[in-house]
Amino acid sequence: MTRYEEQALRELNIWKQKMSKKPSITNRITKGIQKKMNNIIPEKAHRIITEAIKNMTKAVLTGSKYITRKPLVVASLEKRENLVKESLNFYKKAASVSGAGTGAGGILIGLADFPILLSLKMKFLFNLASLYGFDVKDYRERIYILYVFELAFSSQEKRNEVYHKIENWNNYVKTLPENIDMFDWRDFQQEYRDYIDLAKMLQLVPGIGSIVGAYTNYQLMEKLGEIAMNAYRLRVLKCL
């Protein structure tokens, strides 16, 4: 291993402990409150929101596989991650600009940031997967991307569950459903909503929406970058 790979492995081991730790009491209480609130929301509303996020995510997944660069087959981990960091910086700035612009426009325009931010996150993940050498035209790689997304924007309880799947990906991939329509979309959208609801609701408040939107989007993209890099290190470093 090179010095860079050794450092990456140390960072990965710290991250693995973070991903597998048990939910704290605060995590459990927060999740419990969110579940109660979700039970109050009418079933019809759940279906509408689920379908909206499902269709929006599927549209991004379908489109991105045709415009993402070809997998970077031969490159050192250091070179790959330098390119990943460049890509992340671009998407953090783009997300921040989107949050600031939509946050300054009131409630209706503020709501438009949800699909914009989701699209930026998904596009970033497709680019990142390619830079690590994985072919996103493979349906299984697109499922992995969804799990990385869940890992970044879920409760600690859900994070434990998802982390177990990607840690044992070579075995788990054999159990995947035949097509992406069989993915648990309701669970996916509900965890995502629960995770970002408070921060994104503040973005709709007149006077502070622009500042909150820019900061929140930047931080959410930063978090996604950290999670995604380590999720792919988990696979790449096993091969070294």
C-alpha positions as CSV (number, residue, x, y, z in Angstrom):
1,M,0.0,0.0,0.0
2,T,1.1,3.6,-0.7
3,R,1.2,6.1,2.1
4,Y,-2.0,7.7,0.7
5,E,-3.8,4.3,0.8
6,E,-2.7,3.7,4.3
7,Q,-4.1,7.0,5.4
8,A,-7.3,6.3,3.5
9,L,-7.6,3.0,5.3
10,R,-7.2,4.6,8.7
11,E,-9.9,7.1,7.9
12,L,-12.1,4.3,6.6
13,N,-11.8,2.3,9.8
14,I,-12.9,5.3,11.8
15,W,-15.8,5.8,9.5
16,K,-16.8,2.2,9.8
17,Q,-17.1,2.5,13.6
18,K,-19.3,5.6,13.2
19,M,-21.6,3.9,10.7
20,S,-22.0,0.8,12.9
21,K,-22.5,2.4,16.3
22,K,-25.8,1.9,18.0
23,P,-28.4,4.7,18.0
24,S,-28.2,7.0,21.0
25,I,-31.1,7.8,23.3
26,T,-31.6,11.1,21.5
27,N,-31.6,9.3,18.1
28,R,-34.3,6.9,19.4
29,I,-36.5,9.7,20.8
30,T,-36.2,11.8,17.6
31,K,-37.0,8.8,15.5
32,G,-40.0,7.9,17.7
33,I,-41.4,11.5,17.3
34,Q,-40.9,11.3,13.6
35,K,-42.7,8.0,13.4
36,K,-45.7,9.4,15.3
37,M,-45.9,12.4,13.0
38,N,-45.8,10.2,10.0
39,N,-48.7,8.1,11.4
40,I,-50.7,11.3,11.5
41,I,-50.2,12.1,7.9
42,P,-53.0,10.6,5.7
43,E,-52.1,7.5,3.7
44,K,-53.0,9.2,0.5
45,A,-50.4,12.0,1.2
46,H,-47.8,9.3,1.9
47,R,-48.5,7.7,-1.5
48,I,-48.4,11.0,-3.3
49,I,-45.0,12.0,-1.8
50,T,-43.6,8.6,-2.3
51,E,-44.5,8.5,-5.9
52,A,-43.2,12.0,-6.4
53,I,-39.7,11.2,-4.9
54,K,-39.7,7.8,-6.6
55,N,-40.4,9.3,-10.1
56,M,-38.0,12.1,-9.5
57,T,-35.2,9.8,-8.4
58,K,-35.9,7.3,-11.2
59,A,-35.7,10.1,-13.7
60,V,-32.3,11.2,-12.4
61,L,-31.1,7.6,-12.4
62,T,-32.3,6.9,-15.9
63,G,-30.9,10.1,-17.3
64,S,-27.6,10.1,-15.5
65,K,-26.5,6.7,-16.7
66,Y,-26.3,8.1,-20.3
67,I,-24.4,11.3,-19.5
68,T,-22.0,10.1,-16.8
69,R,-18.4,9.7,-17.9
70,K,-17.0,6.2,-18.6
71,P,-15.5,4.4,-15.6
72,L,-11.9,5.4,-14.8
73,V,-10.4,2.0,-15.1
74,V,-6.7,2.6,-14.4
75,A,-5.7,5.1,-11.8
76,S,-4.3,5.2,-8.3
77,L,-6.6,5.8,-5.3
78,E,-5.0,9.2,-4.8
79,K,-5.7,10.3,-8.3
80,R,-9.3,9.1,-8.2
81,E,-9.9,10.9,-4.9
82,N,-8.3,14.1,-6.1
83,L,-10.8,14.1,-9.0
84,V,-13.6,13.2,-6.6
85,K,-12.8,16.2,-4.4
86,E,-12.8,18.5,-7.4
87,S,-16.2,17.2,-8.4
88,L,-17.5,17.6,-4.8
89,N,-16.3,21.2,-4.7
90,F,-18.2,22.0,-7.9
91,Y,-21.4,20.4,-6.6
92,K,-21.2,22.0,-3.2
93,K,-21.0,25.4,-4.8
94,A,-23.9,24.6,-7.2
95,A,-26.0,23.3,-4.3
96,S,-25.3,26.5,-2.3
97,V,-26.2,28.7,-5.1
98,S,-29.5,26.8,-5.6
99,G,-30.3,27.0,-1.9
100,A,-29.6,30.8,-1.7
101,G,-31.6,31.5,-4.9
102,T,-34.7,29.5,-4.0
103,G,-34.5,30.4,-0.3
104,A,-34.8,34.1,-1.2
105,G,-37.9,33.5,-3.4
106,G,-40.6,32.6,-0.8
107,I,-42.4,29.3,-0.1
108,L,-43.3,28.2,-3.7
109,I,-39.9,28.9,-5.1
110,G,-38.3,27.5,-2.0
111,L,-40.0,24.2,-2.5
112,A,-38.4,24.0,-6.0
113,D,-35.0,23.5,-4.3
114,F,-36.0,19.9,-3.2
115,P,-35.9,18.4,-6.7
116,I,-32.9,20.6,-7.7
117,L,-30.9,19.5,-4.7
118,L,-31.8,15.8,-5.2
119,S,-30.7,16.0,-8.8
120,L,-27.4,17.5,-7.9
121,K,-26.8,14.8,-5.2
122,M,-27.6,12.0,-7.6
123,K,-25.5,13.4,-10.4
124,F,-22.5,13.8,-8.0
125,L,-22.9,10.2,-6.9
126,F,-22.9,9.0,-10.5
127,N,-19.7,10.9,-11.3
128,L,-18.1,9.6,-8.1
129,A,-18.9,6.0,-8.9
130,S,-17.4,6.4,-12.3
131,L,-14.2,8.0,-10.9
132,Y,-13.8,5.0,-8.6
133,G,-14.0,2.7,-11.6
134,F,-17.6,1.4,-11.4
135,D,-19.9,1.2,-14.4
136,V,-23.2,3.0,-13.6
137,K,-24.9,1.4,-16.6
138,D,-25.0,-1.7,-14.4
139,Y,-28.4,-1.8,-12.6
140,R,-26.6,-3.1,-9.5
141,E,-24.3,-0.1,-9.3
142,R,-27.3,2.2,-9.5
143,I,-28.8,0.4,-6.5
144,Y,-25.5,0.8,-4.7
145,I,-25.8,4.6,-5.3
146,L,-29.3,4.6,-3.7
147,Y,-27.9,2.8,-0.7
148,V,-25.1,5.3,-0.4
149,F,-27.7,8.1,-0.5
150,E,-29.7,6.4,2.2
151,L,-26.5,6.0,4.3
152,A,-26.0,9.7,4.2
153,F,-29.6,10.8,4.9
154,S,-31.1,8.4,7.3
155,S,-31.5,7.9,11.1
156,Q,-28.7,6.0,12.9
157,E,-31.0,3.0,13.1
158,K,-31.5,2.9,9.4
159,R,-27.9,3.7,8.8
160,N,-26.9,0.5,10.7
161,E,-29.1,-1.6,8.5
162,V,-27.9,0.0,5.2
163,Y,-24.2,-0.2,6.3
164,H,-24.5,-3.9,6.9
165,K,-25.7,-4.3,3.3
166,I,-22.9,-2.4,1.7
167,E,-20.3,-3.8,4.0
168,N,-21.3,-7.3,2.7
169,W,-22.0,-6.1,-0.8
170,N,-20.5,-9.0,-2.8
171,N,-22.9,-11.4,-1.0
172,Y,-25.9,-9.0,-0.7
173,V,-25.8,-8.1,-4.4
174,K,-26.9,-11.7,-5.2
175,T,-30.2,-11.1,-3.4
176,L,-31.2,-7.9,-5.2
177,P,-34.6,-7.7,-6.8
178,E,-34.8,-8.0,-10.6
179,N,-35.5,-4.4,-11.3
180,I,-35.3,-1.0,-9.7
181,D,-39.2,-0.8,-9.3
182,M,-38.9,-3.3,-6.5
183,F,-36.7,-1.0,-4.4
184,D,-38.4,0.1,-1.1
185,W,-39.2,3.6,-2.3
186,R,-41.5,4.5,0.6
187,D,-38.9,3.8,3.2
188,F,-36.3,5.7,1.0
189,Q,-38.4,8.9,0.8
190,Q,-39.5,8.8,4.4
191,E,-36.0,8.5,5.8
192,Y,-34.8,11.3,3.5
193,R,-37.7,13.6,4.4
194,D,-37.3,13.0,8.1
195,Y,-33.5,13.7,7.9
196,I,-33.8,17.1,6.1
197,D,-37.2,18.3,7.0
198,L,-36.3,20.8,9.8
199,A,-33.4,22.4,7.9
200,K,-35.3,22.7,4.7
201,M,-38.4,24.1,6.4
202,L,-36.3,26.9,7.8
203,Q,-35.3,27.7,4.2
204,L,-38.9,28.7,3.5
205,V,-38.9,31.4,6.3
206,P,-38.8,34.9,4.8
207,G,-35.7,36.9,5.7
208,I,-33.5,34.0,6.5
209,G,-34.4,31.6,3.8
210,S,-31.5,32.6,1.5
211,I,-28.8,32.2,4.1
212,V,-30.2,29.0,5.5
213,G,-30.7,27.5,2.0
214,A,-27.1,28.2,1.0
215,Y,-25.6,26.9,4.2
216,T,-27.8,23.9,4.5
217,N,-27.3,22.7,0.9
218,Y,-23.6,23.1,1.2
219,Q,-23.5,21.1,4.4
220,L,-25.7,18.4,3.0
221,M,-23.5,18.0,0.0
222,E,-20.4,18.0,2.2
223,K,-21.9,15.2,4.2
224,L,-22.8,13.2,1.1
225,G,-19.2,13.5,-0.1
226,E,-17.7,12.1,3.1
227,I,-20.2,9.2,3.2
228,A,-19.8,8.4,-0.5
229,M,-16.0,8.5,-0.6
230,N,-15.8,6.0,2.3
231,A,-18.6,3.8,0.9
232,Y,-16.5,3.3,-2.2
233,R,-13.3,3.0,-0.3
234,L,-15.0,0.1,1.4
235,R,-15.0,-1.7,-2.0
236,V,-11.8,-0.4,-3.6
237,L,-9.5,-1.0,-0.6
238,K,-10.6,-4.6,-0.4
239,C,-9.1,-5.2,-3.8
240,L,-5.7,-3.7,-2.9
